[in-house]
Amino acid sequence: MWDQRYNTSEYIYGKEPNDFLRQSLPALPLGDFLCLAEGEGRNAVFLAQHHRNVTAVDASAIGLSKAHRLAVERGATLTTHLADIAHFNLGEERWDGIVSIFAHLPPPARKALHKQIVHALRPGGIFLLEAYTPRQLDYNTGGPPEIALLMDLDSLQQELQGLRFLHAQECTRELHEGLFHNGPSAVVQILAQRP
Ligand SMILES: C[S@@+](CC[C@H](N)C(=O)[O-])C[C@H]1O[C@@H](n2cnc3c(N)ncnc32)[C@H](O)[C@@H]1O
């Protein structure tokens, strides 16, 4: 499905980074970053332009080839991995930052991934997430239509035990991030640090 969606010259989520990522930049360390389910690369390229060493992983080959194209256009460098993040080894104390923007996995895969994230961060490393909550089903302005794929703050705080939450909120905000994320949106945002 994602290759089909990305198979156009247009960047369907735009070329600019996610708003929450942009706002959080001052709180992010320098160093090695992993962008999960990164698609066409807007967030990874933004971080690379801001002096992070970035690896982007996604299951769409077309998405990642657009990510490389965007990196070249912006004079940035990216490493990419074509992989299913439900079966991706994040390593141990490997990353200074891990970014998950609208990465909606089935709950068992999401829980396993979040468990890995706690150990894959280096001490002081930051995990940043923005995702749609179940309340998004009332808006119809983007995101998966299946409630099981949506995330709420309580579950995320359970799944990410071991991290210290610097910012954790559910909110409704105006999103204008490409064709498919457009309008008032119910999201959860997390910025959490490995002690
Ligand atoms: C809504 S898009 C978000 C893309 C990007 N994070 C952004 O904000 O522009 C969801 C992305 O998740 C990727 N994806 C979905 N399931 C995946 C999986 N199991 N493994 C890797 N990537 C996956 C899709 O290929 C797609 O690029």
Ligand as a Chemical Component Dictionary entry (heavy atoms), coordinates in Angstrom:
data_LIG
# 
_chem_comp.id                   LIG 
_chem_comp.type                 NON-POLYMER 
_chem_comp.pdbx_formal_charge   0 
_chem_comp.three_letter_code    LIG 
# 
loop_
_chem_comp_atom.comp_id 
_chem_comp_atom.atom_id 
_chem_comp_atom.alt_atom_id 
_chem_comp_atom.type_symbol 
_chem_comp_atom.charge 
_chem_comp_atom.model_Cartn_x 
_chem_comp_atom.model_Cartn_y 
_chem_comp_atom.model_Cartn_z 
_chem_comp_atom.pdbx_ordinal 
LIG C1  C1  C 0  1.828 7.975  7.901 1  
LIG S1  S1  S 1  3.339 7.525  7.164 2  
LIG C2  C2  C 0  4.455 8.522  8.082 3  
LIG C3  C3  C 0  5.774 8.727  7.398 4  
LIG C4  C4  C 0  6.740 9.640  8.157 5  
LIG N1  N1  N 0  6.979 9.191  9.510 6  
LIG C5  C5  C 0  6.253 11.047 8.164 7  
LIG O1  O1  O 0  5.858 11.535 9.230 8  
LIG O2  O2  O -1 6.275 11.686 7.108 9  
LIG C6  C6  C 0  3.559 5.914  7.840 10 
LIG C7  C7  C 0  4.840 5.223  7.388 11 
LIG O3  O3  O 0  4.972 4.003  8.111 12 
LIG C8  C8  C 0  5.596 3.063  7.268 13 
LIG N2  N2  N 0  5.337 1.744  7.838 14 
LIG C9  C9  C 0  4.120 1.225  8.177 15 
LIG N3  N3  N 0  4.271 0.002  8.733 16 
LIG C10 C10 C 0  5.621 -0.235 8.746 17 
LIG C11 C11 C 0  6.413 -1.321 9.194 18 
LIG N4  N4  N 0  5.864 -2.396 9.770 19 
LIG N5  N5  N 0  7.758 -1.236 9.041 20 
LIG C12 C12 C 0  8.327 -0.142 8.481 21 
LIG N6  N6  N 0  7.624 0.913  8.037 22 
LIG C13 C13 C 0  6.283 0.868  8.176 23 
LIG C14 C14 C 0  4.971 3.305  5.914 24 
LIG O4  O4  O 0  5.741 2.783  4.855 25 
LIG C15 C15 C 0  4.896 4.830  5.920 26 
LIG O5  O5  O 0  6.042 5.392  5.337 27 
# 
loop_
_chem_comp_bond.comp_id 
_chem_comp_bond.atom_id_1 
_chem_comp_bond.atom_id_2 
_chem_comp_bond.value_order 
_chem_comp_bond.pdbx_ordinal 
LIG C1  S1  SING 1  
LIG S1  C2  SING 2  
LIG S1  C6  SING 3  
LIG C2  C3  SING 4  
LIG C3  C4  SING 5  
LIG C4  N1  SING 6  
LIG C4  C5  SING 7  
LIG C5  O1  DOUB 8  
LIG C5  O2  SING 9  
LIG C6  C7  SING 10 
LIG C7  O3  SING 11 
LIG C7  C15 SING 12 
LIG O3  C8  SING 13 
LIG C8  N2  SING 14 
LIG C8  C14 SING 15 
LIG N2  C9  SING 16 
LIG N2  C13 SING 17 
LIG C9  N3  DOUB 18 
LIG N3  C10 SING 19 
LIG C10 C11 SING 20 
LIG C10 C13 DOUB 21 
LIG C11 N4  SING 22 
LIG C11 N5  DOUB 23 
LIG N5  C12 SING 24 
LIG C12 N6  DOUB 25 
LIG N6  C13 SING 26 
LIG C14 O4  SING 27 
LIG C14 C15 SING 28 
LIG C15 O5  SING 29 
# 
